[in-house]
Amino acid sequence: MKSWMQTSNFTVNAQQLRHDAEAAARGLRSATTTTKELHTVCAVLSVDTLAANAALPTPDAQLTTDLAGAYNDLGGGAQVCYGAGDSQRQRQRAISLLVRGVGSLVASALRASVVTSG
């Protein structure tokens, strides 16, 4: 497990995904964020999510399942975010997916820490 965490750069990638999701959520919450600005922050999140997802599977089946769910929500949130434009309904939908994805990512990071230390 330790080897996978190092080769996948899991800790750094998880921190980057949280940062990307927070930036996207800030943009989605702001009425002054333009469609082009949303495209930028959401595309970055999408690319980083795809890169993290490429490191799956992990040596731990439950962690793989948990991370796949987190990446699915983050990627889905990025896609909805990219197409949200001025739609408050779509912006809220994207935020919901991002919040759920970040929550799952944090829980996964805790599991990874426990599995690695055990």
N, C-alpha and C positions, 0 to 999 in steps of 0.2 A: 504494500500500500504506500509506504514511504517513497518507494521508487516511482510509482505512478504520480504521486503528488509533485515530485520534483520534475519529472520529465514533462508533465502536462502543464507545469507552472500554475497549478490550481489556485494557490492563495492569491497570487498577483492577478490572475484572470478573474477570480471572483470579486476582488476589490474593484477592478476595472468595470465589470458588469454592473456592480452597484452604483458606481459613479455615473456610468452611461445612463442607467435607468433613472437615477435622480435628475440628471440633466434633461432627459426627455420629459419627465413628469413636470419639472419646472416650466419647460416650454409649453406643455399641454395646458397647464393651469393659468398661464398668462394670456390674457385677451390680446396682447400686443404682439405675440409671437406670430410671425408670418408663416405662410405655407412653406416657403423656401427654407426658413430656419428650422421648421419641424422636419423637413426632408433631411436636413443635415444631421441633426442630433439622432433622429430615428434610424437613419442609414448606418451611422456609426454603431449604434446599439445592435442593429441587425448583424453587421459584419462581425462584431466581437462575440455575439452569441453563437453564431455559426462556427467560429474558430474554437470556442470553448466546447461546443457540442462534438466537434471532431475528435476530442480527446477521449470520448467515451468508447468502450465501456471502462469502468474502473474494476479493480480486483474484487470489490465488494458489491454484490448484486443489489442490495438495498440502496446503497449510495448511487449506483448507476440509475436505478429507477427514479430516485428522488431528484437527481440532477437532470435527468431527461425531462421530468415534469417542470422543473424550474426553467430550463432552457426553452421548453415549448411555450410557457407563458411569456417569457421575456421576448422570444422571437415573435409570438403572436401580437404582443403589445407593440413591438416595433413596427410590425406591418400595419396594424390599425392606426398607430400614430402617424406613420408616413402618409396615409390616405385621409387623415382626419380633417385637414384644412380648417375651416371655420366652424365645423359641426361640433357643437358642445356635446352632443350625444356620443359621437365617436371619440372625442377627446376623453370623456369620462370612461368609456369602455376601455380605451388604451391604458388609462391610469389604473383601472381595476386590475387589468392583466399584469401590469408592471409591479404593482404592490404585491400581488399574489406570487409573482415570479421571484421578487427579491426576498419575500418571506421564505419561500421554499429554498432559495439559494443559501440564506443564512442558516436554516435548519440543516441543510446538506453540509455546510462547512462545519457545523458542530459535530455532525455524525463522522465526518472525515477526521476530525480532531480526536474523537473518542476511539475510532477504529485504529488510527495510527498510534495512539498512545497505549493501546491495549495489548 
